[in-house]
Amino acid sequence: MIALIGLGVLLILAFAWISIYNSLVKLRTWAEGSFSQIDVQLQRRNDLIPNIVETVKGYASHERETLEAVVTARQQIVNLPSDASPEQKNAMSNELSGALSRLLAVAEAYPDLKANTNFQELQRTLEDTENKIATSRQLYNSSIQQYNERVQTVPTNIVAGVHGFTVKPYLETPDAARQAPQVQF
């Protein structure tokens, strides 16, 4: 009788362990999947950039430094290894975002370029993509928060420790983006 009770307790513990392990795997997979959505949007942006650069080149040929900064930042993202961490991809993405912002600011100085329908459509698509990247980053951080909470709470932290589940870092805003812009009239 005691052996049956002991076996019953062991079975319950085994099922609980398996359930906790499976929930950790699901949360980790969800976090990885949400990061892949960021990758999809980054690739979409990378595909748009050559079109934007070529359109701007025709109007603002002496803005070579700005154009080269965009092309260089894009190439750095393209050349990242496939196993690059989310933090590395985020840092390169932030660098590219800064270069693109400068490029779009250059466009303000060229009324003909601003009026060009091709450029307007590319700019609209790029802005849409940037919004999707921001939304994907929010989703990623939300999924990381849920994952990290599970990894650190009892009794899940015991299963997590045994199976090598560790806390994952959030994607953070670069310090430059945290500075409030100065507006002068």
C-alpha positions in Angstrom: 0.0 0.0 0.0 2.8 2.4 0.9 4.5 1.5 -2.3 1.4 2.4 -4.3 1.1 5.8 -2.5 4.8 6.4 -3.1 4.4 5.5 -6.8 1.4 7.8 -7.0 3.3 10.7 -5.5 6.2 10.1 -7.9 3.8 10.0 -10.9 2.2 13.3 -9.8 5.7 14.9 -9.4 6.8 13.6 -12.8 3.7 15.0 -14.5 4.2 18.3 -12.7 7.8 18.4 -13.8 6.9 17.6 -17.4 4.2 20.2 -17.3 6.6 22.9 -16.0 9.3 21.9 -18.5 6.8 22.0 -21.4 5.6 25.5 -20.3 9.1 26.7 -20.3 9.8 25.3 -23.8 6.6 27.0 -25.0 7.6 30.4 -23.6 11.1 30.1 -24.9 9.8 29.2 -28.4 7.3 32.1 -28.3 10.1 34.5 -27.4 12.3 33.1 -30.3 9.3 33.3 -32.6 8.6 36.9 -31.7 12.2 37.8 -32.4 11.9 36.2 -35.8 9.1 38.7 -36.5 11.6 41.4 -35.9 14.0 39.7 -38.3 11.2 39.6 -41.0 10.6 43.4 -40.6 14.3 44.1 -40.6 14.7 42.2 -43.9 11.7 44.1 -45.3 13.5 47.4 -44.4 16.8 46.1 -45.8 15.0 45.3 -49.1 13.5 48.9 -49.3 16.7 50.7 -48.7 18.4 50.3 -52.1 15.3 51.7 -53.7 15.2 54.7 -51.4 18.9 55.3 -51.8 18.7 55.2 -55.6 15.7 57.6 -55.6 17.4 60.1 -53.4 20.7 59.8 -55.4 19.0 61.3 -58.4 18.0 64.4 -56.5 20.6 64.8 -53.9 23.9 63.6 -55.4 26.0 65.8 -53.2 24.6 64.2 -50.0 27.0 61.3 -50.5 28.1 61.0 -46.9 24.5 60.4 -45.7 23.8 57.9 -48.5 27.0 56.0 -47.7 26.1 55.9 -44.0 22.7 54.2 -44.9 24.3 51.7 -47.3 27.1 50.9 -44.8 24.6 50.4 -41.9 22.4 48.2 -44.1 25.4 46.1 -45.2 26.5 45.5 -41.6 23.1 44.0 -40.9 23.2 41.9 -44.0 26.6 40.6 -43.0 25.6 39.7 -39.5 26.1 36.0 -38.9 23.0 33.9 -38.7 23.6 33.1 -35.1 24.0 36.8 -34.1 22.2 37.6 -30.8 19.1 39.6 -30.6 21.1 42.3 -28.9 23.6 42.5 -31.8 20.8 42.6 -34.3 19.0 45.3 -32.3 22.2 47.4 -32.1 22.8 47.3 -35.8 19.1 48.0 -36.5 19.3 51.1 -34.3 22.3 52.3 -36.2 20.5 51.8 -39.5 17.4 53.6 -38.1 19.6 56.6 -37.2 21.1 56.7 -40.7 17.7 56.4 -42.3 16.4 59.3 -40.2 19.3 61.5 -41.4 18.5 60.4 -45.0 14.8 61.3 -44.7 15.8 64.7 -43.1 18.0 65.3 -46.2 14.9 64.8 -48.4 13.3 67.7 -46.7 15.8 70.0 -48.4 14.7 68.8 -51.9 11.2 69.9 -52.8 11.3 67.9 -56.1 12.3 64.8 -54.2 9.5 65.3 -51.6 7.0 65.6 -54.4 8.2 62.5 -56.2 5.5 59.9 -55.9 7.9 57.0 -56.0 9.9 58.5 -53.1 6.6 59.3 -51.2 5.5 55.7 -51.5 8.9 54.4 -50.5 8.9 56.7 -47.5 5.4 55.6 -46.5 6.4 52.0 -46.8 9.6 52.6 -44.7 7.6 54.4 -42.0 5.1 51.5 -41.9 8.0 49.0 -41.6 9.6 51.0 -38.8 6.3 50.9 -37.0 6.1 47.2 -37.5 9.6 46.8 -36.2 8.7 48.8 -33.1 5.6 46.7 -32.5 7.6 43.5 -33.0 10.2 44.7 -30.5 7.4 45.3 -28.0 6.0 41.8 -28.6 9.5 40.3 -28.1 10.0 42.2 -24.8 6.6 41.1 -23.6 7.3 37.5 -24.4 10.8 37.7 -22.7 9.1 39.2 -19.6 6.7 36.2 -19.4 9.5 33.8 -20.0 11.8 35.4 -17.4 9.0 35.5 -14.8 8.5 31.8 -15.2 12.2 31.0 -15.1 12.6 32.9 -11.8 9.5 31.8 -9.9 9.2 28.8 -7.6 8.8 25.9 -8.4 9.6 26.6 -12.1 13.0 27.9 -11.3 14.0 24.5 -10.1 13.1 22.8 -13.3 14.6 25.7 -15.3 17.9 25.4 -13.4 18.1 21.7 -14.0 17.4 22.0 -17.7 19.5 25.1 -18.4 16.7 27.7 -19.0 18.2 31.1 -18.1 16.9 34.7 -18.0 17.1 36.4 -21.4 17.8 40.1 -21.8 15.3 42.6 -23.1 15.9 44.7 -26.2 16.7 48.1 -25.0 16.5 51.6 -26.5 19.9 53.1 -27.3 21.0 56.0 -25.0 20.8 58.4 -27.9 17.1 57.7 -28.5 16.4 58.4 -24.8 17.4 62.0 -25.1 14.5 64.4 -25.6 14.9 66.3 -28.9 15.5 70.0 -28.5 12.9 72.1 -30.2 13.6 75.8 -30.9 11.4 78.3 -32.5 
